[in-house]
């Protein structure tokens, strides 16, 4: 019963912590403007060749043409298909996308399991089973390939921190304990019915371990770097593609004024620069 309550609270905690992080990102001070092109929201066909409204003579006197549809399509390509990794690191993309796609499928499978508690005709149970198998297979294969890639690639291994290994191993452990429970111990439909109705009384130990790890993962993800599912929108929409003009009286001007009124007070953590010595200047 305690594990059932914990996993339900962890699921609500996942969404609450994700929303909290999104709120934090949305209310951060304005970033250092770079105006990088191409910007997908540029209308008038300019996004296709990397143009901008600055091409227009006396652009500040003319209404801007903004293509929100093209912007939404471009960011969805990144969020759903990891487009930039596909373009620039095709070898790594296969493993990464397998893991991410598997996680997407598993999230959908969890919703289908919840529905099965109240409605479970034979054809629906079969469909949910197929979705679950696909989700487990994709995400597990993706995690294994990413782990092998980070260990075997000498360049990538240099930039892989222990925390990144921990993240992959945690995901893989949750997946493997879940797959083992499903294949050799009990039906996920029975577990879901007991958990979601708070009627679990005698779940096998491996299932309890899986649910406990799953709950920990739900609470850990929004607090870790794996919460990029929240930050990616802001990174693209509010940073890379933010080329709104800083005109007098505009919201951009007000944000710059607010940032200037509240300067950062974070200290410099790196070692202070030392003056060159006669020894260091040799050679």
N, C-alpha and C positions, 0 to 999 in steps of 0.2 A: 504494500500500500504506500509506503514512504517513497519508494522508487517511482511509483505511478504519479504521485503528487509532484515529485521533483521533476520528472520529465515534462509534465504539463506546464509547470512554472518556468522551466528552462525555455520552452517554446515561446511562451509569452515574453520572457526576458530577452530572447533573441530579437523579436520585433521591436520591443521597447528600446533596447540598447542601439539597434540600427537606426531608429527614428531619432534618438538622442544624438547620434553621431552626424546624421544628416542635418539636424538643426544647428549643430555646432559648425559644420562646414558652411551652411547657408548664411551664418551671421559672422563669419570671419571678416577681418579688414580686407580692403581691396589689395590684390596681388600686385607684384611688380609687372607693369604692362610691357609686353614685347611686340604685340601686333604681328603674330606669325601667320603667314598665308601658305596655302589656301584656307579660307574660312567658309565652310559649307553654307552658312546662312546668308552669304552675299547673294543678293538677287540680281535680276537682269542678265543671268547667264555668266556672271563674273566668277562664280565659284569654280567653274570648270577649268579655268586657266589661271586661277590664283589672283584674280584682280580684286579691287576694292572700290568703295565709294569715293576714295581719295582721288581717283582718276578724273572725276567730274570737275570741270571748272566751277569755282565758287560752290563747292559741295556743301558747305555749311548753310547755304540758303535753300537747298533742295531737300525734299523728303527722301529718306533712305528706303531702298528696296531690300526687304528682308525675306528670305525664303525659309520659313520655319519647317516646312515639310522636308526639304532637302537636309536641313540640320538634324531633324528627328531620324530620318533614314540613315544618315551617316553615323550617328551615335548608337543607333540600334545595331548596326553592323559590327561595331566595336564591342558592345555589351553582350550580344548574342553569339557572335562568331569570332571574336578576338582578332579583328581584321589586321591590325598593325603587326601583331606577332606572325600572322600568316604571310604578310608581305615581306617582313624583314628577317624572320627566323623560322622558315618553313619547317626545318627539321624538328625544332622544339614545339612547334604548333600542334603536331599530331598528338603528342602526349598530353599537352596542356588542354587542348580542346576536348579530348576524350574524357579527361577528369571533370572539366567544367560541365560538359554536356551531360555526363552521368549524374552529376549533382543536381542539375536542373530536372532531369528525369526523376531522380529520387524525391525531390521536393513535390513534384506532381504526384508521384506514387504515394507519398504520405497523405496527401489530400484524398486520394482515391481510397486509401485504407480507412480514413475517417468516415467516408461515405458508406463503406462496406459494413460498418457497425450497425447501421440502421437498414441498409438495403443491399442484399447480396444474392441476386439470382446467379445461376451457374455460369452464364455467359459473362457476366460482369466479373465474377471471381477469376475466371480464366483470363480475361483482358487485363485485370490488375496484376495477375501473376506474371504475365508476359512483360508488362511495363516494369515490374520490379526486377526481373531477370536482366532486362536490357540495362536498367539503371545501375545495378550492382556490377555488371560486367564492364560497362564503359568506365565508371568511376574507379573501379579497382585496377583495371589495366592501365588507366591513365596515371594513377598514383604510383604504380610499380615502375612504369616507364620513366616518369619524372625523377623518381628516386635513383634509378639506375643511371639516368642521364647526368644527374648532378654529381654522382659519385665517379663516373667513368670519364666525363669530360674535364680535362685538366684545367681549362680556362674557366669553365662554369664553376668548378669546385672551389676555385679561389674566391669567388664572390658569394658562395653559399654559406650563410651563417648557421650555427647550431640551431637557432630558432626556426629557420626554414626547414631543416631536417625534421625538427620536432613537429611542425605543422603537418608535413606530409605523412609522417609516421602515425600521428594521432588520427588523421582521416582514414588511413589504411587500416588501423586497428579497429576503428568503429565499423568499417565495412566488412572486415574479415569476421569479427565476432557476430555481426548481423547475418552474414551469409551462412556461417556455421550453424547458428541457431535455427535458421530457416530450413537448411538442408537436412540437419541431423537431429534436431531437438523438438521443435514445435512449429506450428503454423503461424505466420505473421498476422493472419486474420484473427486467430484466437487471442494473441497477445494484444493486438489493437483493441479488440472488444473489451478485454479486461482493463487495459490502461485507460482508455477514453471514458469508460463507465465507472472508473475507480472501484473496480470489483476484483482486482488482482489479489490472490491469496497465496498461491503456491507456484510461483514462476521458477523455472530451473535456474541454477546459479549463473550459467553462461548468459542467459537472457537478462538477468539482473545486471551483470557486468556490462553487457552491451547497452542497456538503457541508461545506466549510470554514466558511461563514457559518452553516449550520445547527448545526454543533458549537459555534461561538462563542455562538450564541443559547441553546443548551441550558445552557451554563455560566453565561451572563449572567443569565438569567431568575430563578433562585433567589436571586441576589445583589442584584437590583434591586427596585423597587417593584412590578414585575409578579408578585412572589411572593405577592400577596394571595390566591392560591388556597390558600396555607397559613394565612395570618393570618385569613382570614374566619371560619373555624370558631371560633378563639379569641376573636375580636372579639365574636361573638354569644354563644357558649356560656359563655365565661369572663368577659365584661365586661357586655354589654348585658343578658343574662338571668341574671346572677349575683345572686340575692337570698336566698342561704342565710343563715339567722339567725346572728348572732354570740352564741352561747350559751356559758356557762362550760364549759370543757373541750372545746369543739368544735374541729374542724379550722380553722374560720374564725378563731377566737381565736388559735390557734397561728400561723397565717399572719400575723396582725396583729402578734403579738409578735415574730416573726422580722423583719418589715419594720421595726419600731421599733428593733430591735437592729442593723440594718444600714442606717442612713440614707443617702440619696443624697449624694454629694460632688461632683456635677457643678457647675461654676461657672456663673454667670449670664452668658450671652454678649451680651445686649442692652446698649445704652448705658445708663449709669447715669442715673437721673432727676436732672434739674437743677432747682434752686430757681427759681421764677418771678422774672423781672426786671420792672422798671418798664415796659420796652418790650413784653415778651411779654404783660403783663397788660392793655395798652391794647386797647380794642375787644372 
